Amino acid sequence: AAEQQQSSSMPLLTIHNQQIRWTPLLVLGYLFYLLLGAMVFQLLEKQAETHFRDQFQLEKLRFLQNYTCLDRRALEQFVQVLMEAWEKGVNPEGNSTNPSNWDFSNSFFFAGTVVTTIGYGNLSPSTVAGQIFCVFYALFGVPLNLAFLNQLGKGLNAHLISLERWVQKPGRAQVQLAIFLTTGTLLFLVFPPLVFSYVEGWSYGEGFYFTFITLSTIGFGDYVVGTNPNKHYIPVYRSLTAIWIVFGLAWLALVFNVGADLMEKFLQLKWHKPDLSLAEGATIKLEDEPEQPRIHIPS
């Protein structure tokens, strides 16, 4: 019995040692991916930024030439006022009759961005009381949101019992996965940009960009629904958008989880092939025990 236990533990130790040896390579690959992204973004965006910056300086010079009663210092002060207004969530366009950023619909949308950790950055509390409340609201709201998304994800995954086995066992699980991915893609990534393009006046590409950046909780804040002062929105527009975000978060979390699981399997299958003679004991042991699902809803 002792020899059998020792032989069955050998493949487990072998796989564990292989995973330890793979950790530095995974860290290097992760850092390389970040460096690659940095170089590509710099290549694509730096020249455009320089162009816009030069164009902005040229427009300021033209403005001073047309309005000789102003000097550069006064113009810079006015630009600073505009920037401070924008940071406080006040759109410089329009006038004082613009809808409030803190009516119930917009406040409901903001509360959703807090607990989901999207944080667009275009609007934030400006009072000390509001900032303190936001801290404690997020302190309890973020765990509540994670618990809610976890249960919602379990409901979405109720009919995908053997989701993690679709690579090894093609058949019904593959069909269920295809239906799950196709339906979710249409509901959360394909159709919503059409609505946003119609309501906000964006292109479809901009709407799709906003959709993915929002549901992935990246939330840059460069595109936010319901913020154009020249458009009239229905009162529940942003509230309905917040509800769409919640269900979209749960779906995309499952997709990311499946992608992470497949990536782990790819690395293990491609680089971590244990010796079959060593793994035979562990294989028998695993077959005797009921297999536990590996898919979990990510936080």
N, C-alpha and C positions, 0 to 999 in steps of 0.2 A: 504493500500500500504506500509506503514511504517513497519507493522508487517511482511508482506511478504518479504520485503527487509532485515529485521533483521534475519528472519529464513533462507533466502538463504545465508546470510553471515556467519552463524554459522558453517556450515561444512567447509568452507574455512579457518576460524580461527582455527578449530579443526585440520585440516590437517597441517596448518602452525605450530601450537604448537607441533604436533607430529614430524615434521621435525626438529624443534629446539631441542626437546629432543633427537632425533636420532643423532644429530651432534657430541656430545662427543663420542658416540659409534662408529661412523664412523671414527673419528680421532684415537681412540684406535685401531680399526681394521686395519687402514692404518699403524700405527706404529708397530703393531704386525706383519704385513706382511713384513715390512722392517727388523725387527729383525729376523724373520724366514729366510729370504733370506741371511742375514749376517751370521747366524749360519751354514746354509747349505753350502754356498760358503767357509767359513772357514774350515769346515769339509772336503770338497772335494779338496781344492786347497792348503791349508797350508802345508800338508805333501809333496806334489809334489814339492812345491817351495823349501822346505828344502832339498829335494833330489837333485834338480838341482843346488842349491847353493853349496852343498857339492861337487857335481861332478865338478862344475866349479873350485872350489878351488883346487881340486885334479889335474885337467888338468893344472892349472898354475904351480903347484909344479913339475909336470912331464916336463913341458916346460922348467923350470929353470934347472932341472937336465940334460936335453938333450943339453941345450945351456948354458954352464957354463960361457960364456963371458958376460952374462946378469945377473944383480942382480934384486932383487924384486922391487926396486924403479923404475928402468928403465922399467920393465914390466908394472907396475901400470901406469906409464906415457903414455905408448903406448896404454893401454886399455882406458885411458881417452881420447886420441886422437880419438880412434875408436868410443867412445860414442858421442863425439862432432860431428864427421862426420855424424853419424846416426841421431842426432838431427837436423842437417842442411839438411837432406834429401839425403845425399850421402851414397850409399850402400857400405860398406867396401869390399864386394866381387867384383871380377872382376878387371878391370883396368880403365885407363882414357878414353878408347874408349867406355865405356858404354854410352847408349843414355842419353841425358840431361833430367833432371826432369822438365825442364821448356821449352820444345818444345811446339808447339801450341796445340797438342793433350793433353799432360799432363796438360798444363795450362788451357785448356778448362775444363778438368775433375776437376781440383782444384777449378776453379771458381764455378762449380756446387756444390762442397762440402761446399763452403762458404755460398752461398745463401740458400742452403737447411739445413744449420746448422748441417750437419753430422759431419764435422770436424774430420777426421781420426787421425790427429796428427802426421802422418809420414812425412808430408811436410808442411812447413810454410815459409812465407817471412823472409829473413834474413837481408835485407837492411832496413834502416829507411824509405826510400821513399816507399818501398813495403809494410811495415807494416802500414804506415799512409794511403796509398791508400786502403789497405785491410779493414781498419776500416770504411772508407766512402763508399767503395764498398758494404760492408755488411749492412751498415746503410740504404742504399736505396734498396739494392738487396733482403734482407730478406722480407720486406713488399711486394715487387714486386713478389717474389716467392710465398708468401702466397696468394696473389690475383690470381696469375696464377693457383695455385693448387686448389683454391676455385672454379674457373670457370671450370677447368678440372674435378673436382669432381662433379659439377652440371651436366656436360655432361655425365659422367659415371652413374649418378643417374637419368638420364632423363626418363628411362623406369621403374623406381622403385618408382612410385608416392606415393603409400601407404606402404612404407617400414616399418614404425614404427608400423603398425597395424597388422602385420603378426601373432603376438602371439594371438590376440583376434579374428582375422578373417582369419582362414586358407583357403587356396585356391590358386588363381592365384598369390597373392603376395608371398606366400611361394615358389612357383615354380620359380618366378623371382629371389627371394633371393638366392635360391639354384643354379640357373644358374650363377648368378653374383659371388657368392663365389667360385663355382667350376672353372669357366673360369679364374677368377683372380688368384686363387691358382695355376692353371697349368701354366699360363703365367708368373707369378711373383715369385713363390716360388718353383715350382717343376722342370720346364724345365731349368731355368737359372743355377742352380747348376750343371746340366749335362754339360753345356757349359763351366763353370768355371773349372770344374774338368778336362775337356779335354785340355783346353788352359793353365791353371795354374799348372796342375799336382796335384791338391788337391784331397782328397777323397770327396765322395758325401756329407758326413756329414759336412766336413769343408766348402764346397761350400754352403750348405743350411744355415749353421751358418752365413757365410758372408752375404748371401742374406737377411736374416731377420734382422741382426744387422744393415745393411745398410739402408734398407727400413724403419726401425723404427727410423732412425736418431740417434741411440745410438752411432754408429761409434767408436768402440774401437781403430781401427787402427792396430790390430794384423794381420789381413788379408786385403790386398789391391790389387786390380787387376793391372796388368801391371807393377809390380815392381821387377820381377825376372830378374837379369842381364844375366842369362844363357839362357834365352828364347828370341826368336825373335817374336815380336808382330807386327801385321799390324798397320799402322799409325792411323786408325780410331777406333781401338779397345776400347780405353778408352772413346772416344767421344760417341760411340754407347752405352757403359755402362752408361754414364751420362744420355743419353736420356731414357734408360730403368729405371734408378733410378727415374726420374721425374714422369713417368707414374705409377711406382710402389708405390711411395709416396702417390699419389692421391688415389689409390685403397686401400692401407693399412690404410690410414686415415679414409676412410669410414668404413672399417671393425672395426677399433678401436672405432669409433663413435657408430656403432651399438652395439658393445659389452658393451660400457659404458651405452648406453640407456637401454639395457636389464638388466644390473646389477641394475640400478636405479629402473626399473620396478619390478625386483625380490625383492628388499628391500621393496618397497612400497606395493607389493602384499602380501608379507609374514609377514610384521610387521606393515604396515600402513593401516589396513582395517578399514575405518571409519564406523560409525553407519549408516546403510542404511536409517533409518528414518530421521537422521540429514542431510544426503547427498541428499535427494530426491529433495529438492529445487534447489540445485546446479546442479544436473543432468539434470533437466528440462531446466535450464538456458543454460547449455552447449549444449544441443540438439537443442535449438533454434538458436544458433549461429553456423556459419560454422567453422568446426574444422581446426585449423592451424597446419601445419606439425611441428613436434618436432625435426626432424633430421636436423642437421646443419653440414656443413663441418668444422671440427676442424682446428684451426690454428697450 
